[in-house]
Amino acid sequence: MIDWDKLRVFHAVAEAGSFTHAGDTLNLSQSAVSRQISALEEALQVPLFHRHARGLILTEQGEALNRTVREVFAKLAITEALLTESKEKPAGRLKVTTTVAFGSIWLAPRLHDFFETYPDVSISLLLDDSELDLAMREADVAIRMHPPKQPDLVQRHLMSLQWHICAAPEYLKRNGVPQRPEDLDAHKLVLFGSHHPPVSDINWLSEAGRRPGNPRRAMLEVNSTHAVLLAIRSGLGIGALPDFVVTENPDLVRILPDLKGPKVDVYFVYPEELRNSKRVAVFRDFLLARLAGLH
């Protein structure tokens, strides 16, 4: 029978790509990790890694073993979470992932209210504009700006986001207020840029009132909605921001209200295995209640 501790070490090495980095994760020395892997390879009588100067690469047999180990550990994590959850009330840790902007600007400031109601639930908030794998338990639940692509995930529509064109009052005093989309040609724009945008068409403002394929150049591109907000507030230029950002910043002036950007549907997503989790249910209901007043 394969030793579970050795499988845990193997999985850490496979994910990290080196004995040293895996040792840091597991709080083991590099030599201890290496010995565990050698012992596992000897027990299985197959090589699991190709060793080379720049690190480790899984062999074909190692790839097969790691796929199985990832699935087993993911299912064990779900089972452990459900077993430790209190029968009487929601309790335990909930790993939540969403985009950097939504998590930092809207969600984090409201979690105090959630903890007031559910003090036995703790949250690990993982903010990332790329998507974590829920099936592999990189997170328990996700708030995503599009429908889930994986068929085995439960989804609940939370809201539809609208985008608003905004500027600081000082900027408009200096540069005037655009009356038509074409007037944006004479203004400085602040855009997200093309590096890992959290939603598609995030830079629609660059082509508003222009021929397709002929976008305006931005004065500033920055791959952070929070940084876009701060640049607009500083008076640098005009930009488009989603509902949840605009409502938090009433000092901004909305312009060109008839110019509509893309609608973004937001979903609460989680694995089928967590359908009966009390923590998931109360967090979902908390979001629905708070988001109902967003528009």
N, C-alpha and C positions, 0 to 999 in steps of 0.2 A: 504494500500500500504506500502511496506517495505521501510524504510528510507535508502537512499543511503549512508549517512554518517555512519550509523550503519553497513551496509554491508561492507564498506571500513574497518572499525575497525575489524569486524568479520574476514575478509580475512587476515588482518595483524596478528591477534591472531592465526588463523589456520596455517599460514605459520611459525610463530615464535615459537609456542608451549607454550607461556606463556604471561600473561598480561604485565609483566614487560618489556620483550623484544619488544613486540608490541608497548608499550608506548614509548620506546626509538625511534622506527622507526617513529611513528606518532607525536612525541613531545607532548605526553599527559601523565598525571600521571597514575599510575597503577590503582588507584581507579576510575578515569574517564573511563578508558578502561573497567574495570569490570562492571561499571554501564551501559555502552552502550550494553555490551553483555547480561547482565541480562534483559535489556529492550527489546532487540531483541528476546530473548527466551520467554519472557512474551507475546510479540506481536504474535509470531508464535505458542505459546503454546506447544513447544517441547524443550527438552534439546539439546543443540548443542555441549556441551563438558562434558566429564567426568573429574572432578577435583580430583587430588591426590597430594601427597606431592612433587613429582618430576616434576609436571607441568600439562599440559592439553592434553587430547586425544579427538579427534573428535568422537562424537557419529555417529551412522549410518546416522541419519538425518543431522548431521553436515557435514559429508563427502559428501552427496548428494548436500547440499547447496553450499559447497566450490567448488565443480566441476563446478557448474553453474556460480558461481561468478567469478572464474578464467577465464572462457571462455568469459564472458561478459566484464570484465575489459580488457582482451587481445584485443578483437575486438574494444572496445572503444579507446584503445591506438593507434591502427592502424588507425582508422577513424580520430582521432585527428591529428595524424601525417600527413595524407594526406590532411586534410582540411587546416592545417596551412602552408603547403608547397606553396611557391610562384608560381604563374602561369608563371611568366616571367623567373625565373631562380631558380636553386636549392638552397634551404635554409632550415634551421632547424637542429635539432640534429639527428645523426645517431649512433645507438649503434652497434658496430662491435665486434664480438668475434672470437678468433682464439687461436692457441696453444701459450704457453708462449714463446717458442723459436722463432717462426716465427714473432709473434707480437713485441717482444722486439728487436730482432737482425736485422730483415729485414724491417718490416713495419713501426715501430715508427720513425726511422730516415728519412723516405721518406715522412712523412705526411706534412712536411713543404711545399713541392712542391704542394701537393694537396690543401692546404689552400691558397697558393698564387693564384691559379686559381679559387677556389671556397670559397671566404672569408665569405660567408653567411651560410656555412655549418659548424657545429661543430661535433666533434666525441667523443663518449665515448667508449674507447677501453677496452674490457673486456678479459683479458688473462687467459685462463683456459684450462688445458689439458683434463679435463672432459667436456662433451658437454652441453652447455646451451640449453634450450628448446625454439626454435624459435616460435613454435605454441603458446606458452604461453607468448610470448613477453619478455622473459628474454634478448633477443637481437633482433635487426632488421635483421642483416645479419651475416653470418658466413663464415670463410675461413677454410675449413675442409680437413683433409688428407685422405679422402676416400669419396666415393659417399654417399649422404644422405640416411638414412634408411627410413625416413618418406615419404610417397608417395605424400603428398600435398605440397612439397617444390619445388621451381624452382631451377635448378642447372645449372651452367656454368663451364665447365672444364677450369681451369686456366693454369695448367702446370703439367708436370710429374717430380718429384724429383728423382735425382740419389744420391747415397751415395758414398763418397770418403774416402779412408783410409789415415789418415794424422798423421804426427808427427812433432815435433819441430826440427829444424836443430841440436840443441845441443844434443837432445836425440839420434839422429841417429849417431852423431859423437862418442858418448860414447858407443853405443850398436850395431852399425852396421845397415845396411839396409836389411830387409827381402826380399829375392828374390822369395820365393814360399810361398803359404799359410801355408804350414807345418812349415815354419820358425817362425811363430807367437808363437809357443810353447815356444820359448826361450825369448819372449819379455813381457813387462808389458803392460796390456791392461786397457783402461779406457772405461767403459760401462755405459749405462743409468740405468741398473737395471730393476727390474720387477715391480716397484711400479708405477701404472698408466702411462704406456708408451703412448705417444701421437700417435704412429703408431705401427702396429703389426710388428713383426720380427725386432724390432729396434736393437736387440743384435745379429744379424746374424754373426757378426765378431767373436763371441765366438766359433762358430762351423765351420768356414771356414777352409777347408782342414782337417777336422776331421770327424770321424764317427758320424752320427746323434745320438743325445742323449748323447753325450760325450763332453760337452762344456768345454772350458778353463775357469779357474777362473780369474776374473778380479783383478788387483791391486786395482782399485777403481771403485765402483758403486755409481752413484749419479743421482737422478731423476730430472735432469735439463740439457738440451742440452747446455745451456750457461755455466754451471759449467764444463761439459765435455770439452767444448772448452777451457776454462781457464786452466784446468788441463793439457790438451795436450800442450797448448802454454807454460806452465811452464816447460815442459820437463819431466813430470811425466811418460808418456807412449804413446802408439799408440791407436787411436780410429777412429771411422767412423763418419763422419759429412755430413749433406745434402748440396746440391748445394748452397743454399742461405747463409749458414754459411761459406763455403769454399771461395766463391767469396769475402766475406767481410774480409778475413784473408789471403792475398796473401803471407804472410811470412811463412805459413805452407808448409811442403813438402808432396806432394802426393806420396804414395807408392803403390805397387801392383796394377797398373792401370787396369790390365786385370781381376782382381777379382771383379765381379759385385755384388752389394747388391740388395735388393728388390727395385723395382720401386714403388714409391708412387704417386698416382694421387691426385691432389689438386683441390678442387672445391669451387666455390663461390655460396653460398646457401642463399635463402631468401623465405619468405612465398608468396603464390600466391597473397595475398592482396596487396603486395608492388610491383607488376609487373610494374605498371605505375609510380612509384615514381622516380622523377628526381634525388634525392639524391642517391638512390640505383644505378641508371643507370650511373651516372658520376663517382661514386666510383668504380663500376665494370670496367668501361672503363679505369680508371686510373691504376688499378691493372694490367689489360691486357697489357697496354702499357709498364709499368715498368718491368713486368715479362718477356716480349718478349726478353729482353736483358740479361736475367739471365744466359743462357747457352752459 
